């Protein structure tokens, strides 16, 4: 099956590499940015283009790994209704292809990707959705080739899965950023937080998140909480984040205590 990869970012790069490992026939890479397109094309040893009008029209599968915002505009300009069209977005409905193709679907990998960080694609859960039996079969074959884990989930379930992922990954990573900024004020390197971060992540392999929760909020330690809020007086946004999360932890773990946490 001839595949055109549309996009050359983090998801496209890792997906392309995994497809190449499986022996898939990737015929072309498209990206609006020549630097990105050329880099991925060199890695995959395939031609590339930066104009939608130059995308190959003879591919059997078009795999879209672009931003949600760019997806609709690109689909509008690719006129290959006989092929199968699959996007990789978590929050975009499968039906975005409805007016443009007879066979279409979604392959959403539940993972965070960075170009320079290797991942074991075989361990990544894939969430699939196809509009008909033919597309479902294409998706099943594709998913089975690149990962050991796949499920079928409709667009509404996938939106919730993506929302869950934002909390588990994107928001968590932002907390690392805040933690690093605070650590720098204490003149200690961010790297000293890594053992704590690693242990916290590893612990939920053995305990539920509720069982693994520690800290002043779960202990109802209001004195420490107020001291921390005072230390954050240089950053009112960080104060509000600390206050809100502490309040929510207290609410989850105790309905008996006074859950109001004031910013001083």
N, C-alpha and C positions, 0 to 999 in steps of 0.2 A: 504494500500500500504506500503510494507516494504521499509524503506529508510536507506541507508548507507550515513553518512556524512563524506566526505573526507576533512580533515582539522580540526584544533582545535584552530584557531586564533580568531580574533575579529569578523569577519563576521560569521564564523561557530558557534561561541558561541551564538551570538544573534539570528541567524536563528534557531539553534537547540532549544534554549529556547522557541522561538515562536512556533515552530512546536510541541513541547511537550505540550504547553498550549492548542493547538487546538486538542490534542488527537492523533496526527499522530504516526504511528508505526515506531519509530527509532530503528533499529536492531543492529547498530554498529557505532562506531566512529573510524576513522583512523587518525593518525598523525605520522610523522617520529620521533617526540619528545615524549618520554614516559610521561614526566611530563605534557605536554599540553594535550595529549590524555587521560591520567588518570583523569585529573581535569574535563574535559568536560564530560567524560563518567560518572563520579560520579554525576555531576550535572543533567545529563539526565537519570541516572540510567540504563545504557546500557553497554554491553561489549565494549572493545576497542582493537586495535592492532596497532603495529608500523611497521609491515612488509606488503608490498603490496600483497605478496603471501597469506597472512592470511585474506584478506578481504573476507567477505561473498559473495558467488557466486549466492545466491538465492534471492537477493534483487530485487525489481521491479524498484527502482529509486536510482541512484547514484548522489549525490549532491556534487559538487566540490566547496569548498570555500578555495582555496589555492592561493598562489602568481601566477601571470601570468607566471613567469619564470618556476615554478615547474609544471604547468598544463600539458604541453605536455609530459613530462617524465612520469608522473603518468598515463595519459591516455594510453600511449604505453604499460603499464604493467598490465592493468586491462582488462581481457578478458571476458566480459559479454555482448556480442553483442545483446542479446535478450531484455535487460533492457533498460530503458530510462536514458539518461545521460544529466545532466544539470549543467552548470557552472554559476558562479555569477560574472564574471569579466566584467568590463566596456569596456575595450579596446581589448578584444580577440574575434575574429570571432566565430560564432556558428559552422562554418565548421571545426573547429579543431577536432571535433568528427567524421567527415565524413567517415574515413577509418575504424572506430572501432565500430560503432553502427548504427542501422537502425533508431532509434528514439533518437533525441537529440535536445538541445536548450539552452536557456539562461534565467536566472532570475537575473536581476541586480538591487539591492536595491540602490536607490539614497540617501545615508546617510553615515555619518562618524560613525564608531563604535570603542569603547574602551571597553574592557572586564568588567571593574569595573564601567562603567557609563550606567545606565538604559536608554532605549529608548522606546517610544511607537511605536511598530512595525506597529500597525494599521494605523498610519499616514505617513508611509514611502512609497513614490512612487516606484513602481516596474516596470521595463521595461523588457518585455518578447519577446522572439523570439523562434519559433519552426520550425523544418524542415518539418513537415507534420501535418495533422489534428489530429492524435492521440496524438502527443506531445503537440500541441496547447491546446488540451483539458486537458491534465495532468497539464500543466502550468497554465491554467485558474483556474482549481480547487484548485491548490496549492496556487496561488496568492490570490484568493478570501478568502481562509481560513485564511491567515496570515496578510492581509492588506486590507484597504478600497479603496486603490488607485492602479490601474495598467493600463498600456498601452502596446501596441505592437509596437516595434521599431526594424528595421533591424540593422545589425551590423554596417553599416556606420553611421546611426543616433546615435546609442549607443556610438560610439567613440566620436562623437561631444558632446554628453551629459556628457560623462566622462571628456572630456577636460574642459567643462563648470564647472563641479564639482571641478576640480583641482584648477581653479581660485577662485571659491566661497568658497572653504573650505581649501585646503592644503596651497595655497599661502597666504590666509588670516591669517591662523594660524601661518605661519612663520612671518608675520608682527607683530603678538602678541609677538612672541619670541624677535624680534628686539626691539619692544616697551619696553618690560620688561628689556632688557639689558640697554637701555638708561635711563629708570626710576631708575635703580639701581645706575647709575652714579650720579643721583640727590639725592640718598639716600632716595628714597621713595619706599614703598612696591608695588609690581606689582598689588596687590589687589585694590589699589586706582584707577587703570585704568578700573576696571570691570564695574562701572556704565556707563562710556563712551562707552565701548564695547557693553554692553547690549542695551543702547539706540540706538546706531548706527545700530545694528542688528534689533531691533524692528521697527525702522523707516521705513525700506523697506517693512514692512507689510502694510504701508499706503501710501507711496510715491514710485515712481519709483526710481531706483538708481541714475538716472540723476537729478531728483528733490531733492534727499536727499544729493547730493554732497556739501560739504563745504570745507573750508580750504584755505590756501594761494594761491595754484595753481589756483583754480577756480576764485579767486579774482584778479588774475594777480599781486599778491604781491611779486614782484621779490626781494625786500629788505629782506623780511623774508625768502624766499627760499634760497637766498645766505647765510644768517646768519646760517640757519640750515645746509647747506652743509659744511660750515666752522666748525661747531660744530662736524661734523662727520669725521673730518680729521684723527681720530684715526682708522677709518675703511673704507678703500677705496671701498670695496664692497658695504657697506651700502650707501656710498655717491652715487655710481653709480645707485643703486636701487632708491634712493630718486630722483636723477636727472631725470632718465628715466620716473618714474611714474608722477612726476610733469610736465614734458614735455608733456606726453600723456594726462593728465587732461586738460592742457591748450589747446592742439590741439582739444580735444573733445568739449570744451566749447567756444572756440573763434578761428576763422580763421583770425582774424584781428591783433592779438597781435604778438609781437616778441616771438617766442616759444623757443628760444635757452636758455638753462640754463647751465652755465659753472661750472665746478668744480674748485674751487679756491684752 
